[in-house]
Amino acid sequence: MAEQGQQDFNRSALTMRHERAWYTGQRAEKIPGGLVGVVGDNCRSLDLSYNELTSITAVKYFQRLQELVLDNNKLRDLRTLPHISTLSTLSLNNNKVCFLFFLFLFLY
């Protein structure tokens, strides 16, 4: 997936350091395929705050994630959140999530 869709996001807005990546404030409604390709599966911490995310299905490509920050987006539920066994921190501040039953199923 590294080559497919690499131009579907603002590369200059991506900050990477060690195994951490920040892609914030870009009005993205979903996680860009190009971001997945550039950041890769070595990412342990991903911050997608201050976008307009309504779907986070592509998180499944970040199988080593330990921290996922999704603050200030437009998430209504977590049905598109795939199970990632390494994930220990999930931040959802200031979203529109109103039904957390799926989160409890995800965690247990």
C-alpha positions as CSV (number, residue, x, y, z in Angstrom):
1,M,0.0,0.0,0.0
2,A,3.0,2.3,0.2
3,E,2.7,3.6,-3.3
4,Q,-1.1,3.6,-3.8
5,G,-2.6,7.0,-2.7
6,Q,0.6,8.7,-1.6
7,Q,-0.6,12.0,-3.0
8,D,-3.9,12.0,-1.2
9,F,-2.6,13.9,1.8
10,N,-0.5,17.0,2.7
11,R,2.9,15.5,3.2
12,S,4.3,18.8,4.6
13,A,1.7,18.6,7.4
14,L,3.1,15.2,8.6
15,T,5.6,15.2,11.4
16,M,7.5,12.0,12.2
17,R,10.1,11.4,14.9
18,H,11.3,8.0,15.9
19,E,8.2,5.8,16.0
20,R,5.7,8.6,16.4
21,A,3.7,10.5,13.8
22,W,1.5,13.6,13.9
23,Y,-1.0,14.5,11.2
24,T,-3.2,17.2,12.7
25,G,-5.4,20.0,11.6
26,Q,-5.9,18.8,8.0
27,R,-9.7,18.4,7.7
28,A,-9.2,14.8,6.8
29,E,-12.5,12.8,6.9
30,K,-10.7,9.5,6.9
31,I,-7.1,8.3,7.3
32,P,-5.4,8.9,3.9
33,G,-3.9,5.9,2.2
34,G,-0.8,7.8,1.5
35,L,-0.3,8.5,5.2
36,V,-0.4,4.7,5.8
37,G,2.2,4.2,3.1
38,V,4.6,6.9,4.3
39,V,4.3,6.2,8.1
40,G,4.2,2.4,7.7
41,D,3.6,-0.3,10.2
42,N,6.6,0.8,12.4
43,C,4.5,3.6,14.0
44,R,3.9,3.2,17.7
45,S,2.1,6.5,18.4
46,L,-0.2,8.3,16.0
47,D,-1.9,11.6,16.6
48,L,-4.7,12.5,14.2
49,S,-6.2,15.3,16.3
50,Y,-8.0,18.3,14.9
51,N,-9.2,16.7,11.7
52,E,-12.7,15.8,10.6
53,L,-12.5,12.1,10.9
54,T,-15.7,10.1,10.7
55,S,-14.0,6.8,9.9
56,I,-10.8,5.3,11.3
57,T,-10.9,1.9,9.5
58,A,-7.3,2.4,8.1
59,V,-6.0,2.3,11.6
60,K,-5.8,-1.5,11.0
61,Y,-2.7,-0.9,9.0
62,F,-0.8,0.4,12.0
63,Q,-0.5,-3.0,13.8
64,R,2.2,-1.8,16.2
65,L,0.3,1.2,17.6
66,Q,0.5,1.6,21.3
67,E,-1.0,5.1,21.4
68,L,-3.8,6.6,19.2
69,V,-4.9,10.2,19.7
70,L,-8.1,11.1,17.9
71,D,-9.1,14.3,19.8
72,N,-11.3,17.0,18.2
73,N,-12.7,15.0,15.3
74,K,-16.2,14.1,14.2
75,L,-16.3,10.5,15.3
76,R,-19.8,9.4,16.3
77,D,-19.1,5.8,17.2
78,L,-16.2,3.4,17.2
79,R,-17.5,0.7,14.9
80,T,-14.7,1.6,12.4
81,L,-12.1,1.1,15.1
82,P,-10.3,-2.2,14.4
83,H,-8.8,-4.3,17.1
84,I,-5.1,-3.7,17.7
85,S,-3.7,-5.9,20.4
86,T,-0.8,-3.5,21.2
87,L,-2.9,-0.4,21.7
88,S,-2.8,0.7,25.3
89,T,-3.8,4.4,25.0
90,L,-6.8,5.7,23.1
91,S,-7.7,9.4,23.4
92,L,-11.1,10.5,22.0
93,N,-11.6,14.0,23.7
94,N,-14.1,16.3,22.0
95,N,-15.7,13.9,19.5
96,K,-19.4,13.1,19.1
97,V,-19.2,9.6,20.4
98,C,-22.4,8.9,22.3
99,F,-22.4,5.1,22.5
100,L,-19.4,3.4,23.9
101,F,-20.7,-0.2,24.0
102,F,-18.5,-1.0,21.0
103,L,-15.5,0.3,22.9
104,F,-16.2,-2.1,25.8
105,L,-16.5,-5.0,23.3
106,F,-13.2,-3.9,21.8
107,L,-11.4,-3.9,25.1
108,Y,-12.6,-7.2,26.4
